[in-house]
Amino acid sequence: MLLTLSTTHAPATDLGYLLHKSPHKAQSFALPFGEGHVFYPEATSERCTAALLLEVDPVALVRSRKGPPGEGGALEQYVNDRPYVASSFLSVALSRIFGAAMSGRSRERPELAAQPLPLTARLSVLPCRGGEGFLRRLFEPLGYTVTATRHALDETVPEWGASRYFTVTLEGLKPLGDLLSHLYVLVPVLDDDKHYWVTEDEIDKLLRHGEGWLAAHPEREAITLRYLRHQRGLAREALDRLAAVEEAGEPEAVESARDEEEATLERRVSLDEQRREAVVAVLVEHGVTRVVDVGCGEGKLLKALLKERRFTGITGMDVSIRALERAKERLGWERLPDLQRQRLQLLHGSLVYRDKRLAGYEAATVVEVIEHLDPLRLAAFERVLFEEARPGVVVLTTPNAEFNVRFEGLAPGRFRHRDHRFEWTRAELETWARGVAGRCGYGVRFSPVGPVDAEVGAPTQMAVFTR
């Protein structure tokens, strides 16, 4: 199977820096199912084309086949279209050979990696189960101009009619990473098949590569169902997580502006730093060493925890991949010494869905997070953290709504952050927290964070659950 990627951005040979593959030599890469070859049919300053040619070994594929026994007949396993058509094999090759480009990283041309470029992708043979109409419904909403040429079943026997195979050209002004991510997800969707057995891990892959576009795509249900090989349970979970991202998500610039509004309100009392100090103090008090920060955002608390040697295992989890990338930058991930990096990990996940990775921690922190949840999702959050993960200590902070009257410039009835779904009074937090503690076998105590006003209390309220 053959994929070519072309650009006319000047100088066009910068495509080699973005793909991390030199235009001046051909390269080959071993893959679990065969070999991948990268070469450049043309490489001038005006136009550059990179080609990815996959050679699939059907015999090796059968020998290493994983999945339910008895799937497919013996002859079908050896004689099929898999070596010739774009499929999930191509997705695996893209992630392994062009992984850095797909994630939008380029050491030599970092600004170019994020820049929309005039790009053309050509798939020599692509199965389109659903026809040209479905093909266009997948790519055109993403801003591509689609050209599709359908192949006959047999050119020498016209009466056999048309096949489901197309030569497809996609043209658009996109960052290269976006184009590669679109191909990674949508090529197997059009083929409507995968060469490996699909498990829950595929949900994370789908959401990671679909971030920023899948939640709003008009065909997102069809994409999700096909990508997950028609496993409806997995598809339902993926769609629920997409819905949660859509509800909570904001364009990065808007979200940053909203965060700045809240920070400006609270700056005079230095709440941000005081919250972190209060949370770390509670963790030290209880002698915990392994902590997960649920809804870690940009990693401010993670950075504070990393400074304390007593914490030997530190995990940050967030539903936003953008936030996790910013956390890596804040933590200086690439520059961390090996011993420091071994203490730290970042996870992509939602705090309203059961996640086995959250089990086994001595403590969990939930700092200024729950007020961003829709109230209807609080019950799911309770189950995930207090019933399933069950850390020994949970430290939770949230705004005290009563204190809002002390913030100049905050209109009556408004929340501190426009993404907040609610803000609780002290009595409301205590009622909720005591209910959770009683149902889940925890004790709970409450502490103010920040200067305490005799009438309205402190600006932040903290609940510490222990069992």
One Martini backbone bead per residue (centre of mass of N, CA, C, O) as a GRO file, in nm:
protein
  467
    1MET     BB    1   0.101   0.033   0.016
    2LEU     BB    2   0.027   0.388  -0.064
    3LEU     BB    3   0.168   0.701   0.061
    4THR     BB    4   0.138   1.052  -0.006
    5LEU     BB    5   0.325   1.361   0.074
    6SER     BB    6   0.255   1.707  -0.002
    7THR     BB    7   0.432   2.026  -0.076
    8THR     BB    8   0.460   2.405  -0.142
    9HIS     BB    9   0.617   2.496   0.077
   10ALA     BB   10   0.857   2.743   0.147
   11PRO     BB   11   1.061   2.517   0.175
   12ALA     BB   12   0.964   2.198   0.092
   13THR     BB   13   1.201   2.031   0.240
   14ASP     BB   14   1.084   2.070   0.534
   15LEU     BB   15   0.932   1.803   0.547
   16GLY     BB   16   1.169   1.639   0.663
   17TYR     BB   17   1.165   1.773   0.946
   18LEU     BB   18   0.871   1.693   1.020
   19LEU     BB   19   0.923   1.369   0.962
   20HIS     BB   20   1.220   1.279   1.031
   21LYS     BB   21   1.308   1.257   0.710
   22SER     BB   22   1.525   1.231   0.466
   23PRO     BB   23   1.541   1.325   0.121
   24HIS     BB   24   1.846   1.177   0.063
   25LYS     BB   25   1.707   0.901   0.171
   26ALA     BB   26   1.634   0.578   0.213
   27GLN     BB   27   1.401   0.407   0.438
   28SER     BB   28   1.375   0.134   0.676
   29PHE     BB   29   1.108  -0.052   0.861
   30ALA     BB   30   1.024  -0.251   1.109
   31LEU     BB   31   0.731  -0.457   1.133
   32PRO     BB   32   0.503  -0.684   1.250
   33PHE     BB   33   0.395  -0.714   0.917
   34GLY     BB   34   0.684  -0.594   0.804
   35GLU     BB   35   0.749  -0.314   0.589
   36GLY     BB   36   0.883   0.025   0.582
   37HIS     BB   37   0.905   0.288   0.329
   38VAL     BB   38   1.107   0.587   0.285
   39PHE     BB   39   1.059   0.833   0.025
   40TYR     BB   40   1.156   1.078  -0.249
   41PRO     BB   41   1.039   1.158  -0.559
   42GLU     BB   42   1.042   1.467  -0.454
   43ALA     BB   43   1.299   1.749  -0.394
   44THR     BB   44   1.217   2.074  -0.373
   45SER     BB   45   1.156   2.404  -0.300
   46GLU     BB   46   0.860   2.385  -0.440
   47ARG     BB   47   0.848   2.054  -0.416
   48CYS     BB   48   0.735   1.788  -0.188
   49THR     BB   49   0.763   1.419  -0.161
   50ALA     BB   50   0.637   1.167   0.047
   51ALA     BB   51   0.683   0.811   0.086
   52LEU     BB   52   0.472   0.531   0.195
   53LEU     BB   53   0.574   0.190   0.193
   54LEU     BB   54   0.397  -0.116   0.227
   55GLU     BB   55   0.499  -0.448   0.338
   56VAL     BB   56   0.295  -0.720   0.358
   57ASP     BB   57   0.310  -1.025   0.544
   58PRO     BB   58   0.081  -1.277   0.544
   59VAL     BB   59   0.233  -1.502   0.694
   60ALA     BB   60   0.326  -1.339   0.943
   61LEU     BB   61   0.042  -1.252   1.022
   62VAL     BB   62  -0.074  -1.532   1.091
   63ARG     BB   63   0.146  -1.616   1.305
   64SER     BB   64   0.069  -1.333   1.482
   65ARG     BB   65  -0.214  -1.374   1.547
   66LYS     BB   66  -0.474  -1.191   1.713
   67GLY     BB   67  -0.748  -1.326   1.886
   68PRO     BB   68  -1.006  -1.487   1.816
   69PRO     BB   69  -1.075  -1.792   1.753
   70GLY     BB   70  -1.165  -1.863   1.417
   71GLU     BB   71  -1.099  -1.605   1.257
   72GLY     BB   72  -1.137  -1.691   0.972
   73GLY     BB   73  -1.023  -1.838   0.708
   74ALA     BB   74  -0.750  -1.989   0.587
   75LEU     BB   75  -0.744  -1.858   0.303
   76GLU     BB   76  -0.808  -1.562   0.388
   77GLN     BB   77  -0.541  -1.517   0.551
   78TYR     BB   78  -0.359  -1.540   0.274
   79VAL     BB   79  -0.605  -1.432   0.079
   80ASN     BB   80  -0.592  -1.082   0.031
   81ASP     BB   81  -0.595  -0.712   0.052
   82ARG     BB   82  -0.388  -0.614   0.277
   83PRO     BB   83  -0.114  -0.547   0.106
   84TYR     BB   84  -0.277  -0.303  -0.084
   85VAL     BB   85  -0.449  -0.154   0.133
   86ALA     BB   86  -0.574   0.081   0.321
   87SER     BB   87  -0.530   0.053   0.682
   88SER     BB   88  -0.440  -0.031   1.001
   89PHE     BB   89  -0.149  -0.063   0.911
   90LEU     BB   90  -0.107   0.237   0.849
   91SER     BB   91  -0.152   0.344   1.134
   92VAL     BB   92   0.087   0.201   1.263
   93ALA     BB   93   0.302   0.325   1.078
   94LEU     BB   94   0.253   0.620   1.151
   95SER     BB   95   0.317   0.594   1.459
   96ARG     BB   96   0.614   0.471   1.416
   97ILE     BB   97   0.737   0.665   1.184
   98PHE     BB   98   0.541   0.950   1.245
   99GLY     BB   99   0.499   1.026   1.552
  100ALA     BB  100   0.618   1.312   1.589
  101ALA     BB  101   0.449   1.448   1.366
  102MET     BB  102   0.168   1.375   1.486
  103SER     BB  103   0.236   1.545   1.762
  104GLY     BB  104   0.388   1.824   1.660
  105ARG     BB  105   0.703   1.762   1.636
  106SER     BB  106   1.006   1.985   1.600
  107ARG     BB  107   1.326   2.069   1.648
  108GLU     BB  108   1.396   2.243   1.383
  109ARG     BB  109   1.055   2.317   1.324
  110PRO     BB  110   0.838   2.416   1.549
  111GLU     BB  111   0.665   2.639   1.401
  112LEU     BB  112   0.585   2.455   1.152
  113ALA     BB  113   0.425   2.227   1.300
  114ALA     BB  114   0.181   2.449   1.375
  115GLN     BB  115   0.147   2.514   1.075
  116PRO     BB  116  -0.033   2.578   0.812
  117LEU     BB  117  -0.030   2.373   0.517
  118PRO     BB  118   0.011   2.280   0.194
  119LEU     BB  119  -0.162   1.972   0.148
  120THR     BB  120  -0.108   1.633   0.007
  121ALA     BB  121  -0.297   1.331  -0.003
  122ARG     BB  122  -0.224   0.992  -0.128
  123LEU     BB  123  -0.430   0.707  -0.192
  124SER     BB  124  -0.409   0.447  -0.398
  125VAL     BB  125  -0.577   0.236  -0.195
  126LEU     BB  126  -0.921   0.264  -0.078
  127PRO     BB  127  -1.150   0.147   0.123
  128CYS     BB  128  -1.522   0.213   0.085
  129ARG     BB  129  -1.745   0.153   0.323
  130GLY     BB  130  -2.008   0.357   0.176
  131GLY     BB  131  -1.859   0.516  -0.019
  132GLU     BB  132  -1.815   0.834  -0.138
  133GLY     BB  133  -2.005   0.975   0.057
  134PHE     BB  134  -1.863   0.886   0.319
  135LEU     BB  135  -1.588   0.997   0.255
  136ARG     BB  136  -1.683   1.296   0.245
  137ARG     BB  137  -1.812   1.303   0.537
  138LEU     BB  138  -1.531   1.277   0.674
  139PHE     BB  139  -1.337   1.511   0.527
  140GLU     BB  140  -1.490   1.780   0.462
  141PRO     BB  141  -1.542   1.887   0.762
  142LEU     BB  142  -1.209   1.924   0.785
  143GLY     BB  143  -1.126   2.089   0.496
  144TYR     BB  144  -1.129   1.905   0.246
  145THR     BB  145  -1.034   1.818  -0.073
  146VAL     BB  146  -1.201   1.569  -0.267
  147THR     BB  147  -1.059   1.295  -0.459
  148ALA     BB  148  -1.234   1.029  -0.641
  149THR     BB  149  -1.137   0.703  -0.778
  150ARG     BB  150  -1.295   0.442  -0.913
  151HIS     BB  151  -1.277   0.095  -0.922
  152ALA     BB  152  -1.282  -0.180  -1.090
  153LEU     BB  153  -1.298  -0.510  -1.060
  154ASP     BB  154  -1.257  -0.540  -1.391
  155GLU     BB  155  -1.140  -0.403  -1.675
  156THR     BB  156  -1.210  -0.666  -1.865
  157VAL     BB  157  -1.504  -0.671  -1.692
  158PRO     BB  158  -1.748  -0.447  -1.691
  159GLU     BB  159  -2.006  -0.613  -1.580
  160TRP     BB  160  -1.902  -0.624  -1.275
  161GLY     BB  161  -1.819  -0.344  -1.202
  162ALA     BB  162  -1.775  -0.185  -0.911
  163SER     BB  163  -1.584  -0.119  -0.651
  164ARG     BB  164  -1.462  -0.025  -0.313
  165TYR     BB  165  -1.224   0.116  -0.462
  166PHE     BB  166  -0.993   0.398  -0.412
  167THR     BB  167  -0.855   0.693  -0.527
  168VAL     BB  168  -0.717   0.935  -0.294
  169THR     BB  169  -0.746   1.296  -0.256
  170LEU     BB  170  -0.605   1.535  -0.024
  171GLU     BB  171  -0.679   1.886   0.033
  172GLY     BB  172  -0.501   2.124   0.253
  173LEU     BB  173  -0.486   2.355   0.534
  174LYS     BB  174  -0.243   2.204   0.748
  175PRO     BB  175  -0.119   2.055   0.991
  176LEU     BB  176   0.051   1.770   0.978
  177GLY     BB  177  -0.059   1.634   1.237
  178ASP     BB  178  -0.357   1.647   1.156
  179LEU     BB  179  -0.347   1.473   0.903
  180LEU     BB  180  -0.234   1.216   1.040
  181SER     BB  181  -0.468   1.183   1.242
  182HIS     BB  182  -0.694   1.152   1.037
  183LEU     BB  183  -0.577   0.897   0.905
  184TYR     BB  184  -0.551   0.716   1.154
  185VAL     BB  185  -0.867   0.706   1.199
  186LEU     BB  186  -1.018   0.695   0.899
  187VAL     BB  187  -0.908   0.453   0.745
  188PRO     BB  188  -1.034   0.220   0.922
  189VAL     BB  189  -1.323   0.325   0.888
  190LEU     BB  190  -1.344   0.275   0.580
  191ASP     BB  191  -1.261  -0.030   0.601
  192ASP     BB  192  -1.399  -0.169   0.854
  193ASP     BB  193  -1.118  -0.266   0.994
  194LYS     BB  194  -0.900  -0.489   1.189
  195HIS     BB  195  -0.589  -0.666   1.263
  196TYR     BB  196  -0.696  -0.638   1.563
  197TRP     BB  197  -0.785  -0.659   1.878
  198VAL     BB  198  -1.022  -0.482   2.059
  199THR     BB  199  -0.982  -0.258   2.328
  200GLU     BB  200  -0.985  -0.012   2.568
  201ASP     BB  201  -0.727   0.130   2.453
  202GLU     BB  202  -0.869   0.247   2.193
  203ILE     BB  203  -1.008   0.486   2.322
  204ASP     BB  204  -0.756   0.654   2.383
  205LYS     BB  205  -0.659   0.673   2.092
  206LEU     BB  206  -0.906   0.811   1.974
  207LEU     BB  207  -0.902   1.066   2.164
  208ARG     BB  208  -0.617   1.158   2.103
  209HIS     BB  209  -0.649   1.176   1.778
  210GLY     BB  210  -0.946   1.339   1.816
  211GLU     BB  211  -0.854   1.593   1.921
  212GLY     BB  212  -1.046   1.885   1.820
  213TRP     BB  213  -1.274   1.707   1.614
  214LEU     BB  214  -1.461   1.463   1.693
  215ALA     BB  215  -1.685   1.586   1.878
  216ALA     BB  216  -1.788   1.774   1.609
  217HIS     BB  217  -1.847   1.547   1.427
  218PRO     BB  218  -2.113   1.435   1.231
  219GLU     BB  219  -1.968   1.117   1.234
  220ARG     BB  220  -1.889   1.014   1.525
  221GLU     BB  221  -2.050   0.750   1.560
  222ALA     BB  222  -1.940   0.596   1.316
  223ILE     BB  223  -1.644   0.624   1.385
  224THR     BB  224  -1.650   0.485   1.662
  225LEU     BB  225  -1.772   0.212   1.582
  226ARG     BB  226  -1.559   0.133   1.368
  227TYR     BB  227  -1.296   0.172   1.527
  228LEU     BB  228  -1.428  -0.043   1.753
  229ARG     BB  229  -1.547  -0.289   1.595
  230HIS     BB  230  -1.855  -0.287   1.694
  231GLN     BB  231  -1.824  -0.226   2.005
  232ARG     BB  232  -2.072  -0.095   2.187
  233GLY     BB  233  -1.953  -0.055   2.466
  234LEU     BB  234  -1.707   0.112   2.378
  235ALA     BB  235  -1.863   0.326   2.218
  236ARG     BB  236  -2.025   0.443   2.451
  237GLU     BB  237  -1.785   0.534   2.618
  238ALA     BB  238  -1.658   0.719   2.407
  239LEU     BB  239  -1.906   0.908   2.371
  240ASP     BB  240  -1.919   1.000   2.663
  241ARG     BB  241  -1.635   1.126   2.666
  242LEU     BB  242  -1.689   1.325   2.440
  243ALA     BB  243  -1.919   1.474   2.583
  244ALA     BB  244  -1.746   1.569   2.822
  245VAL     BB  245  -1.548   1.734   2.655
  246GLU     BB  246  -1.758   1.920   2.522
  247GLU     BB  247  -1.865   2.043   2.785
  248ALA     BB  248  -1.569   2.125   2.912
  249GLY     BB  249  -1.463   2.238   2.661
  250GLU     BB  250  -1.220   2.471   2.519
  251PRO     BB  251  -1.071   2.684   2.367
  252GLU     BB  252  -0.762   2.769   2.455
  253ALA     BB  253  -0.794   3.080   2.461
  254VAL     BB  254  -1.053   3.086   2.629
  255GLU     BB  255  -0.953   2.923   2.871
  256SER     BB  256  -0.719   3.112   2.946
  257ALA     BB  257  -0.895   3.360   2.997
  258ARG     BB  258  -1.061   3.236   3.227
  259ASP     BB  259  -0.829   3.170   3.415
  260GLU     BB  260  -0.736   3.467   3.443
  261GLU     BB  261  -0.985   3.575   3.580
  262GLU     BB  262  -0.961   3.403   3.834
  263ALA     BB  263  -0.671   3.486   3.910
  264THR     BB  264  -0.729   3.789   3.945
  265LEU     BB  265  -0.928   3.766   4.178
  266GLU     BB  266  -0.714   3.585   4.369
  267ARG     BB  267  -0.432   3.732   4.390
  268ARG     BB  268  -0.452   3.907   4.656
  269VAL     BB  269  -0.460   3.611   4.824
  270SER     BB  270  -0.283   3.378   4.704
  271LEU     BB  271  -0.442   3.104   4.649
  272ASP     BB  272  -0.284   2.913   4.472
  273GLU     BB  273  -0.048   2.864   4.672
  274GLN     BB  274  -0.212   2.797   4.928
  275ARG     BB  275  -0.340   2.541   4.824
  276ARG     BB  276  -0.087   2.376   4.776
  277GLU     BB  277   0.023   2.392   5.065
  278ALA     BB  278  -0.223   2.257   5.201
  279VAL     BB  279  -0.215   1.987   5.051
  280VAL     BB  280   0.074   1.902   5.118
  281ALA     BB  281   0.039   1.907   5.426
  282VAL     BB  282  -0.166   1.674   5.439
  283LEU     BB  283   0.012   1.457   5.311
  284VAL     BB  284   0.235   1.472   5.521
  285GLU     BB  285   0.062   1.414   5.772
  286HIS     BB  286  -0.016   1.112   5.643
  287GLY     BB  287   0.244   0.975   5.500
  288VAL     BB  288   0.247   0.976   5.203
  289THR     BB  289   0.384   0.857   4.865
  290ARG     BB  290   0.122   0.801   4.679
  291VAL     BB  291  -0.002   1.017   4.413
  292VAL     BB  292  -0.312   1.148   4.271
  293ASP     BB  293  -0.396   1.398   4.031
  294VAL     BB  294  -0.718   1.497   3.971
  295GLY     BB  295  -0.710   1.727   3.749
  296CYS     BB  296  -0.408   1.865   3.690
  297GLY     BB  297  -0.358   2.014   3.441
  298GLU     BB  298  -0.057   2.210   3.436
  299GLY     BB  299   0.108   2.100   3.710
  300LYS     BB  300   0.146   2.261   3.983
  301LEU     BB  301   0.124   2.037   4.198
  302LEU     BB  302   0.332   1.843   4.082
  303LYS     BB  303   0.572   2.032   4.125
  304ALA     BB  304   0.547   2.043   4.435
  305LEU     BB  305   0.575   1.734   4.482
  306LEU     BB  306   0.857   1.694   4.347
  307LYS     BB  307   1.013   1.854   4.582
  308GLU     BB  308   0.920   1.604   4.749
  309ARG     BB  309   1.082   1.312   4.840
  310ARG     BB  310   0.848   1.144   4.976
  311PHE     BB  311   0.738   1.133   4.682
  312THR     BB  312   0.757   0.839   4.477
  313GLY     BB  313   0.451   0.868   4.354
  314ILE     BB  314   0.343   1.060   4.064
  315THR     BB  315   0.013   1.151   3.940
  316GLY     BB  316  -0.138   1.275   3.640
  317MET     BB  317  -0.483   1.364   3.554
  318ASP     BB  318  -0.651   1.429   3.231
  319VAL     BB  319  -0.882   1.511   2.969
  320SER     BB  320  -0.655   1.704   2.858
  321ILE     BB  321  -0.398   1.710   2.638
  322ARG     BB  322  -0.312   2.002   2.652
  323ALA     BB  323  -0.264   2.007   2.956
  324LEU     BB  324  -0.042   1.786   2.954
  325GLU     BB  325   0.154   1.940   2.776
  326ARG     BB  326   0.182   2.183   2.970
  327ALA     BB  327   0.287   2.014   3.205
  328LYS     BB  328   0.549   1.927   3.071
  329GLU     BB  329   0.659   2.211   3.044
  330ARG     BB  330   0.652   2.292   3.346
  331LEU     BB  331   0.834   2.030   3.431
  332GLY     BB  332   1.058   1.967   3.225
  333TRP     BB  333   1.058   1.674   3.105
  334GLU     BB  334   1.320   1.660   2.916
  335ARG     BB  335   1.512   1.762   3.181
  336LEU     BB  336   1.472   1.539   3.361
  337PRO     BB  337   1.584   1.335   3.561
  338ASP     BB  338   1.551   1.004   3.587
  339LEU     BB  339   1.462   0.992   3.888
  340GLN     BB  340   1.232   1.196   3.856
  341ARG     BB  341   1.072   1.057   3.620
  342GLN     BB  342   1.010   0.789   3.782
  343ARG     BB  343   0.800   0.948   3.981
  344LEU     BB  344   0.648   1.025   3.705
  345GLN     BB  345   0.307   1.062   3.568
  346LEU     BB  346   0.085   1.073   3.278
  347LEU     BB  347  -0.276   1.086   3.230
  348HIS     BB  348  -0.542   0.997   3.018
  349GLY     BB  349  -0.854   1.108   3.169
  350SER     BB  350  -1.157   1.051   3.346
  351LEU     BB  351  -1.343   1.121   3.654
  352VAL     BB  352  -1.627   0.959   3.530
  353TYR     BB  353  -1.445   0.693   3.478
  354ARG     BB  354  -1.349   0.397   3.502
  355ASP     BB  355  -1.005   0.332   3.639
  356LYS     BB  356  -0.751   0.115   3.707
  357ARG     BB  357  -0.512   0.329   3.739
  358LEU     BB  358  -0.629   0.447   4.028
  359ALA     BB  359  -0.527   0.219   4.174
  360GLY     BB  360  -0.310   0.213   4.476
  361TYR     BB  361  -0.340   0.479   4.616
  362GLU     BB  362  -0.302   0.667   4.905
  363ALA     BB  363  -0.367   0.935   4.731
  364ALA     BB  364  -0.598   1.207   4.648
  365THR     BB  365  -0.636   1.492   4.432
  366VAL     BB  366  -0.893   1.773   4.421
  367VAL     BB  367  -0.825   2.075   4.257
  368GLU     BB  368  -1.049   2.267   4.135
  369VAL     BB  369  -1.284   2.058   3.982
  370ILE     BB  370  -1.592   1.991   4.051
  371GLU     BB  371  -1.709   2.273   3.945
  372HIS     BB  372  -1.678   2.157   3.632
  373LEU     BB  373  -1.914   1.978   3.688
  374ASP     BB  374  -2.186   1.831   3.632
  375PRO     BB  375  -2.410   1.747   3.868
  376LEU     BB  376  -2.488   1.468   3.724
  377ARG     BB  377  -2.165   1.367   3.759
  378LEU     BB  378  -2.105   1.324   4.062
  379ALA     BB  379  -2.178   1.025   4.100
  380ALA     BB  380  -1.953   0.918   3.916
  381PHE     BB  381  -1.719   1.037   4.074
  382GLU     BB  382  -1.772   0.887   4.337
  383ARG     BB  383  -1.736   0.602   4.225
  384VAL     BB  384  -1.449   0.624   4.111
  385LEU     BB  385  -1.303   0.723   4.382
  386PHE     BB  386  -1.462   0.593   4.647
  387GLU     BB  387  -1.529   0.292   4.526
  388GLU     BB  388  -1.289   0.208   4.332
  389ALA     BB  389  -1.011   0.335   4.417
  390ARG     BB  390  -0.977   0.394   4.729
  391PRO     BB  391  -0.820   0.591   4.887
  392GLY     BB  392  -0.710   0.684   5.199
  393VAL     BB  393  -0.682   0.981   5.070
  394VAL     BB  394  -0.880   1.288   5.026
  395VAL     BB  395  -0.815   1.601   4.858
  396LEU     BB  396  -1.048   1.877   4.857
  397THR     BB  397  -1.115   2.160   4.648
  398THR     BB  398  -1.326   2.466   4.669
  399PRO     BB  399  -1.520   2.710   4.638
  400ASN     BB  400  -1.652   2.982   4.825
  401ALA     BB  401  -1.942   3.143   4.761
  402GLU     BB  402  -1.956   3.351   4.999
  403PHE     BB  403  -1.682   3.512   4.913
  404ASN     BB  404  -1.760   3.668   4.644
  405VAL     BB  405  -1.835   3.950   4.773
  406ARG     BB  406  -1.509   4.024   4.805
  407PHE     BB  407  -1.494   4.055   4.495
  408GLU     BB  408  -1.388   4.271   4.284
  409GLY     BB  409  -1.584   4.262   3.982
  410LEU     BB  410  -1.802   4.059   4.090
  411ALA     BB  411  -2.094   3.977   4.011
  412PRO     BB  412  -2.382   3.905   4.119
  413GLY     BB  413  -2.411   3.546   4.071
  414ARG     BB  414  -2.128   3.498   3.984
  415PHE     BB  415  -1.867   3.324   3.881
  416ARG     BB  416  -1.521   3.296   3.874
  417HIS     BB  417  -1.584   3.086   3.640
  418ARG     BB  418  -1.738   3.015   3.333
  419ASP     BB  419  -1.702   2.685   3.381
  420HIS     BB  420  -1.872   2.679   3.613
  421ARG     BB  421  -2.150   2.489   3.746
  422PHE     BB  422  -2.064   2.552   4.047
  423GLU     BB  423  -2.099   2.699   4.390
  424TRP     BB  424  -2.030   2.644   4.722
  425THR     BB  425  -2.113   2.640   5.023
  426ARG     BB  426  -2.030   2.526   5.322
  427ALA     BB  427  -2.289   2.360   5.367
  428GLU     BB  428  -2.291   2.213   5.092
  429LEU     BB  429  -2.026   2.064   5.120
  430GLU     BB  430  -2.088   1.914   5.384
  431THR     BB  431  -2.329   1.757   5.284
  432TRP     BB  432  -2.190   1.605   5.056
  433ALA     BB  433  -1.941   1.486   5.209
  434ARG     BB  434  -2.098   1.327   5.428
  435GLY     BB  435  -2.246   1.146   5.230
  436VAL     BB  436  -2.002   1.011   5.100
  437ALA     BB  437  -1.865   0.907   5.355
  438GLY     BB  438  -2.101   0.727   5.453
  439ARG     BB  439  -2.126   0.546   5.190
  440CYS     BB  440  -1.780   0.484   5.170
  441GLY     BB  441  -1.611   0.477   5.449
  442TYR     BB  442  -1.561   0.777   5.557
  443GLY     BB  443  -1.399   1.045   5.677
  444VAL     BB  444  -1.448   1.407   5.763
  445ARG     BB  445  -1.285   1.725   5.710
  446PHE     BB  446  -1.253   2.087   5.761
  447SER     BB  447  -1.090   2.362   5.576
  448PRO     BB  448  -0.945   2.656   5.540
  449VAL     BB  449  -0.840   2.873   5.259
  450GLY     BB  450  -0.719   3.145   5.361
  451PRO     BB  451  -0.860   3.419   5.450
  452VAL     BB  452  -1.069   3.482   5.729
  453ASP     BB  453  -1.398   3.568   5.737
  454ALA     BB  454  -1.632   3.624   5.977
  455GLU     BB  455  -1.882   3.601   5.770
  456VAL     BB  456  -1.773   3.417   5.488
  457GLY     BB  457  -1.493   3.320   5.517
  458ALA     BB  458  -1.313   3.149   5.298
  459PRO     BB  459  -1.234   3.120   4.961
  460THR     BB  460  -1.145   2.826   5.045
  461GLN     BB  461  -1.241   2.481   5.054
  462MET     BB  462  -1.164   2.186   5.258
  463ALA     BB  463  -1.163   1.829   5.209
  464VAL     BB  464  -1.087   1.543   5.429
  465PHE     BB  465  -1.050   1.212   5.346
  466THR     BB  466  -1.081   0.909   5.552
  467ARG     BB  467  -0.999   0.531   5.623
   0.00000   0.00000   0.00000
